[in-house]
Amino acid sequence: MQAAASPNFADGGTEPERPLPPGWRWVRLGEVCEINPSRPSGLKRGEDEPTTFVPMSAVDAIAGTIARAEQRPFGQVRKGYTYFAEGDVLFAKITPCMQNGKHAIARELLSGFGFGTTEFHVFRPGPGITAEWIHQFLRQPAILQAATGHFTGAVGQQRLPEGYLMALEIPLPHLGEQRRIAGMLKEQMASVERARKALEEQLDAIHKLPAAILRRAFQGEL
């Protein structure tokens, strides 16, 4: 099966048509999800009600997860911040956070919604695509690298515009295939995360060795 002209992510142009597996097709992100959805007009809570808040620092760039979400009073976050709901994909739009992988799926939000830094783009999946598919596609280094050529703004404060993401092409299989592949990716990424944590524990032990050796020396234990 031949797809429509597929993107050349290295320079933002197109390359000759590439084959896709049967049942897959190329679509634009703006066709299959809502980007930066508006906050619902009927959203009301008590001013002191705890509400999920996600600063950029809360996103684990390696794991691609919200590792340290905060809780803030609704009255403090209901204005001036980015709104999102359970299952939305958060995508850092500012350099260098975008290239560094500060992207995650919003999960376990208090009352099903939250707010975060204004430096997030928000993707709300439509009926034919999963959040996991969007999230993993956007986290690819080739995608992030290509996007750097479309930043706007002054140096040091450059951001990726919404229009670029709306037009970005993504290969789309049927939902069952998306879920199957996402499940495999989840297992593989979990293995990577376990390896990372084990390595961090080893490095922590190594960093503590010099102090332990010196302590033993001055305690006459060497």
Secondary structure by P-SEA (a helix, b strand, c coil): cccccccccccccccccccccccbbbbbcccccccccccccccccccccbbbbbcccccccccccccbbbbcccccccccbbbbcccbbbbbcccccccccccccccccccccccccccbbbbbbcccccaaaaaaaaacaaaaaaacccccccccbbbbcaaaaaabbbbbccaaaaaaaaaaaaaaaaaaaaaaaaaaaaaaaaaaaaaaaaaaaaaccc
